[in-house]
Amino acid sequence: MRIVGRNRLDEFCSTHADARPWIEVWLQETASFLHSNIVIFNVRGDKYRLEVQVDFRNGIVSVLWVGKHSEYDERNQQR
């Protein structure tokens, strides 16, 4: 699959370097998704969250958001 939004991952890793190894592994395994077009990944033992949208027809994964788990919870309370 083609990854759209890799710059967001790079920006995040520039301030959270401990997440980079997991994200590199994730990039190699992006085709292993189940149902739903929005997928949330727990990163580094649930310390961070990664939210993506998957377009299965066109083989595109769009990075929507990446950040700390607490930021994710706060962000979703506002929805």
MODELLER restraints for C-alpha pairs under 7 A, 6 or more apart:
rsr = mdl.restraints
at = mdl.atoms
rsr.add(forms.Gaussian(group=physical.xy_distance, feature=features.Distance(at['CA:1:A'], at['CA:30:A']), mean=6.99, stdev=0.5))
rsr.add(forms.Gaussian(group=physical.xy_distance, feature=features.Distance(at['CA:1:A'], at['CA:31:A']), mean=6.76, stdev=0.5))
rsr.add(forms.Gaussian(group=physical.xy_distance, feature=features.Distance(at['CA:1:A'], at['CA:59:A']), mean=4.82, stdev=0.5))
rsr.add(forms.Gaussian(group=physical.xy_distance, feature=features.Distance(at['CA:1:A'], at['CA:60:A']), mean=5.54, stdev=0.5))
rsr.add(forms.Gaussian(group=physical.xy_distance, feature=features.Distance(at['CA:1:A'], at['CA:61:A']), mean=6.81, stdev=0.5))
rsr.add(forms.Gaussian(group=physical.xy_distance, feature=features.Distance(at['CA:2:A'], at['CA:59:A']), mean=6.34, stdev=0.5))
rsr.add(forms.Gaussian(group=physical.xy_distance, feature=features.Distance(at['CA:2:A'], at['CA:60:A']), mean=5.00, stdev=0.5))
rsr.add(forms.Gaussian(group=physical.xy_distance, feature=features.Distance(at['CA:2:A'], at['CA:61:A']), mean=6.30, stdev=0.5))
rsr.add(forms.Gaussian(group=physical.xy_distance, feature=features.Distance(at['CA:3:A'], at['CA:60:A']), mean=6.06, stdev=0.5))
rsr.add(forms.Gaussian(group=physical.xy_distance, feature=features.Distance(at['CA:3:A'], at['CA:61:A']), mean=5.03, stdev=0.5))
rsr.add(forms.Gaussian(group=physical.xy_distance, feature=features.Distance(at['CA:3:A'], at['CA:62:A']), mean=6.10, stdev=0.5))
rsr.add(forms.Gaussian(group=physical.xy_distance, feature=features.Distance(at['CA:4:A'], at['CA:61:A']), mean=6.07, stdev=0.5))
rsr.add(forms.Gaussian(group=physical.xy_distance, feature=features.Distance(at['CA:4:A'], at['CA:62:A']), mean=4.70, stdev=0.5))
rsr.add(forms.Gaussian(group=physical.xy_distance, feature=features.Distance(at['CA:4:A'], at['CA:63:A']), mean=6.27, stdev=0.5))
rsr.add(forms.Gaussian(group=physical.xy_distance, feature=features.Distance(at['CA:5:A'], at['CA:62:A']), mean=5.99, stdev=0.5))
rsr.add(forms.Gaussian(group=physical.xy_distance, feature=features.Distance(at['CA:5:A'], at['CA:63:A']), mean=5.13, stdev=0.5))
rsr.add(forms.Gaussian(group=physical.xy_distance, feature=features.Distance(at['CA:13:A'], at['CA:19:A']), mean=6.27, stdev=0.5))
rsr.add(forms.Gaussian(group=physical.xy_distance, feature=features.Distance(at['CA:13:A'], at['CA:20:A']), mean=5.58, stdev=0.5))
rsr.add(forms.Gaussian(group=physical.xy_distance, feature=features.Distance(at['CA:19:A'], at['CA:43:A']), mean=6.92, stdev=0.5))
rsr.add(forms.Gaussian(group=physical.xy_distance, feature=features.Distance(at['CA:19:A'], at['CA:44:A']), mean=6.27, stdev=0.5))
rsr.add(forms.Gaussian(group=physical.xy_distance, feature=features.Distance(at['CA:22:A'], at['CA:43:A']), mean=6.78, stdev=0.5))
rsr.add(forms.Gaussian(group=physical.xy_distance, feature=features.Distance(at['CA:22:A'], at['CA:44:A']), mean=6.70, stdev=0.5))
rsr.add(forms.Gaussian(group=physical.xy_distance, feature=features.Distance(at['CA:37:A'], at['CA:53:A']), mean=5.25, stdev=0.5))
rsr.add(forms.Gaussian(group=physical.xy_distance, feature=features.Distance(at['CA:37:A'], at['CA:54:A']), mean=4.87, stdev=0.5))
rsr.add(forms.Gaussian(group=physical.xy_distance, feature=features.Distance(at['CA:37:A'], at['CA:55:A']), mean=6.77, stdev=0.5))
rsr.add(forms.Gaussian(group=physical.xy_distance, feature=features.Distance(at['CA:38:A'], at['CA:51:A']), mean=6.96, stdev=0.5))
rsr.add(forms.Gaussian(group=physical.xy_distance, feature=features.Distance(at['CA:38:A'], at['CA:52:A']), mean=5.65, stdev=0.5))
rsr.add(forms.Gaussian(group=physical.xy_distance, feature=features.Distance(at['CA:38:A'], at['CA:53:A']), mean=4.44, stdev=0.5))
rsr.add(forms.Gaussian(group=physical.xy_distance, feature=features.Distance(at['CA:38:A'], at['CA:54:A']), mean=6.34, stdev=0.5))
rsr.add(forms.Gaussian(group=physical.xy_distance, feature=features.Distance(at['CA:39:A'], at['CA:51:A']), mean=5.77, stdev=0.5))
rsr.add(forms.Gaussian(group=physical.xy_distance, feature=features.Distance(at['CA:39:A'], at['CA:52:A']), mean=5.34, stdev=0.5))
rsr.add(forms.Gaussian(group=physical.xy_distance, feature=features.Distance(at['CA:39:A'], at['CA:53:A']), mean=6.26, stdev=0.5))
rsr.add(forms.Gaussian(group=physical.xy_distance, feature=features.Distance(at['CA:40:A'], at['CA:49:A']), mean=6.72, stdev=0.5))
rsr.add(forms.Gaussian(group=physical.xy_distance, feature=features.Distance(at['CA:40:A'], at['CA:50:A']), mean=5.59, stdev=0.5))
rsr.add(forms.Gaussian(group=physical.xy_distance, feature=features.Distance(at['CA:40:A'], at['CA:51:A']), mean=4.57, stdev=0.5))
rsr.add(forms.Gaussian(group=physical.xy_distance, feature=features.Distance(at['CA:40:A'], at['CA:52:A']), mean=6.55, stdev=0.5))
rsr.add(forms.Gaussian(group=physical.xy_distance, feature=features.Distance(at['CA:41:A'], at['CA:49:A']), mean=5.67, stdev=0.5))
rsr.add(forms.Gaussian(group=physical.xy_distance, feature=features.Distance(at['CA:41:A'], at['CA:50:A']), mean=5.02, stdev=0.5))
rsr.add(forms.Gaussian(group=physical.xy_distance, feature=features.Distance(at['CA:41:A'], at['CA:51:A']), mean=6.47, stdev=0.5))
rsr.add(forms.Gaussian(group=physical.xy_distance, feature=features.Distance(at['CA:42:A'], at['CA:48:A']), mean=6.10, stdev=0.5))
rsr.add(forms.Gaussian(group=physical.xy_distance, feature=features.Distance(at['CA:42:A'], at['CA:49:A']), mean=5.00, stdev=0.5))
rsr.add(forms.Gaussian(group=physical.xy_distance, feature=features.Distance(at['CA:42:A'], at['CA:50:A']), mean=6.66, stdev=0.5))
rsr.add(forms.Gaussian(group=physical.xy_distance, feature=features.Distance(at['CA:43:A'], at['CA:49:A']), mean=5.59, stdev=0.5))
rsr.add(forms.Gaussian(group=physical.xy_distance, feature=features.Distance(at['CA:43:A'], at['CA:50:A']), mean=6.92, stdev=0.5))
rsr.add(forms.Gaussian(group=physical.xy_distance, feature=features.Distance(at['CA:46:A'], at['CA:69:A']), mean=6.70, stdev=0.5))
rsr.add(forms.Gaussian(group=physical.xy_distance, feature=features.Distance(at['CA:47:A'], at['CA:68:A']), mean=6.13, stdev=0.5))
rsr.add(forms.Gaussian(group=physical.xy_distance, feature=features.Distance(at['CA:47:A'], at['CA:69:A']), mean=5.53, stdev=0.5))
rsr.add(forms.Gaussian(group=physical.xy_distance, feature=features.Distance(at['CA:48:A'], at['CA:67:A']), mean=5.55, stdev=0.5))
rsr.add(forms.Gaussian(group=physical.xy_distance, feature=features.Distance(at['CA:48:A'], at['CA:68:A']), mean=4.22, stdev=0.5))
rsr.add(forms.Gaussian(group=physical.xy_distance, feature=features.Distance(at['CA:48:A'], at['CA:69:A']), mean=4.62, stdev=0.5))
rsr.add(forms.Gaussian(group=physical.xy_distance, feature=features.Distance(at['CA:49:A'], at['CA:66:A']), mean=5.74, stdev=0.5))
rsr.add(forms.Gaussian(group=physical.xy_distance, feature=features.Distance(at['CA:49:A'], at['CA:67:A']), mean=5.67, stdev=0.5))
rsr.add(forms.Gaussian(group=physical.xy_distance, feature=features.Distance(at['CA:49:A'], at['CA:68:A']), mean=6.06, stdev=0.5))
rsr.add(forms.Gaussian(group=physical.xy_distance, feature=features.Distance(at['CA:49:A'], at['CA:69:A']), mean=5.41, stdev=0.5))
rsr.add(forms.Gaussian(group=physical.xy_distance, feature=features.Distance(at['CA:49:A'], at['CA:72:A']), mean=6.65, stdev=0.5))
rsr.add(forms.Gaussian(group=physical.xy_distance, feature=features.Distance(at['CA:50:A'], at['CA:65:A']), mean=6.01, stdev=0.5))
rsr.add(forms.Gaussian(group=physical.xy_distance, feature=features.Distance(at['CA:50:A'], at['CA:66:A']), mean=4.50, stdev=0.5))
rsr.add(forms.Gaussian(group=physical.xy_distance, feature=features.Distance(at['CA:50:A'], at['CA:67:A']), mean=6.84, stdev=0.5))
rsr.add(forms.Gaussian(group=physical.xy_distance, feature=features.Distance(at['CA:51:A'], at['CA:63:A']), mean=6.33, stdev=0.5))
rsr.add(forms.Gaussian(group=physical.xy_distance, feature=features.Distance(at['CA:51:A'], at['CA:64:A']), mean=5.54, stdev=0.5))
rsr.add(forms.Gaussian(group=physical.xy_distance, feature=features.Distance(at['CA:51:A'], at['CA:65:A']), mean=5.17, stdev=0.5))
rsr.add(forms.Gaussian(group=physical.xy_distance, feature=features.Distance(at['CA:51:A'], at['CA:66:A']), mean=6.27, stdev=0.5))
rsr.add(forms.Gaussian(group=physical.xy_distance, feature=features.Distance(at['CA:52:A'], at['CA:61:A']), mean=6.50, stdev=0.5))
rsr.add(forms.Gaussian(group=physical.xy_distance, feature=features.Distance(at['CA:52:A'], at['CA:62:A']), mean=5.49, stdev=0.5))
rsr.add(forms.Gaussian(group=physical.xy_distance, feature=features.Distance(at['CA:52:A'], at['CA:63:A']), mean=4.53, stdev=0.5))
rsr.add(forms.Gaussian(group=physical.xy_distance, feature=features.Distance(at['CA:52:A'], at['CA:64:A']), mean=5.15, stdev=0.5))
rsr.add(forms.Gaussian(group=physical.xy_distance, feature=features.Distance(at['CA:53:A'], at['CA:61:A']), mean=5.76, stdev=0.5))
rsr.add(forms.Gaussian(group=physical.xy_distance, feature=features.Distance(at['CA:53:A'], at['CA:62:A']), mean=5.21, stdev=0.5))
rsr.add(forms.Gaussian(group=physical.xy_distance, feature=features.Distance(at['CA:53:A'], at['CA:63:A']), mean=6.63, stdev=0.5))
rsr.add(forms.Gaussian(group=physical.xy_distance, feature=features.Distance(at['CA:53:A'], at['CA:64:A']), mean=6.81, stdev=0.5))
rsr.add(forms.Gaussian(group=physical.xy_distance, feature=features.Distance(at['CA:54:A'], at['CA:60:A']), mean=6.02, stdev=0.5))
rsr.add(forms.Gaussian(group=physical.xy_distance, feature=features.Distance(at['CA:54:A'], at['CA:61:A']), mean=4.61, stdev=0.5))
rsr.add(forms.Gaussian(group=physical.xy_distance, feature=features.Distance(at['CA:54:A'], at['CA:62:A']), mean=6.47, stdev=0.5))
rsr.add(forms.Gaussian(group=physical.xy_distance, feature=features.Distance(at['CA:55:A'], at['CA:61:A']), mean=6.21, stdev=0.5))
